[in-house]
Amino acid sequence: DPGTRIAAVTGLAKSYGAVDAVRGVDLEIRSGEVLGIIGPNGAGKTTLVNMISGLEPPTAGEGEILGVPLGARPHRFAQAGVSRTFQHSKLFERLTVLDNVLVGTHVVSRSTYLRRLAWLPSARRDERRALALAWAQLERVGLADRAGLRPGALSYGDRRRLEIARALAAHPTLLILDEPAAGMNHVEAAELASLIRGLADDGVTVLFIEHNVKMVLEACTRLVVLDFGEVIAQGEPREVASDPRVIEAYLGTE
Ligand code: ATP
């Protein structure tokens, strides 16, 4: 149900040796919201989402994400419905656009499917479902007409959209995007903002890190600001963006 709490963490912290990357963060995520995270370089944003998506165990803190306790193994987060993209592109350059999305359905590639088909009748059903899901995601992000190309033939913005399609192919409850608009031009960023809002309308809860403040304000329903590993402000996006402390810590330096 929209508004239900789907994740809550308290006292979340991560240190790398002497570096305290995240220092006691309390955070709730509610179903259907688009939560934006901003903050200066090195504020701990990526470290925070790595812990929330199970990629790194916290040094301290308690809580659950979609029922999975912090510190659990990464596959448990994926199984529970957490799916994400990364700051730097992790596309499979030798696979087609469609096969890149199929990877996100947790099946390796179409040729693997075809091999399995000979042996396992139920694989045929799985294949049809996965293909339908992959096509639906390509359509959703506007890449269906480029399904047969390699990622290298896509524009930068289209590559970022392909990564989102692949993350969506896992049918996530919580989609986490790490700087999805990085490197995009204004038009691409505005399209991305409306894509993200559309996902929320379809019931996907979105958490994203972003440096493009205009795009964040267009896309998010709630904004969290991190600075030196701590939440210094959160709430209604425009209110947060006009908070003097936020302007001093971050926006003023833009
Ligand atoms: P950016 O906007 O530049 O991506 P960020 O807000 O995502 O920054 P993090 O990448 O989470 O910040 O980094 C927070 C701090 O932790 C930084 O000081 C960084 O150097 C440090 N850090 C992050 N990962 C590691 C690691 N694996 N080992 C050591 N230090 C790390």
Boltz pocket constraint, residues with backbone or C-beta under 6 A from the ligand:
constraints:
  - pocket:
      binder: B
      contacts: [[A, 16], [A, 19], [A, 20], [A, 21], [A, 39], [A, 40], [A, 41], [A, 42], [A, 43], [A, 44], [A, 45], [A, 46], [A, 47], [A, 48]]
      max_distance: 6.0
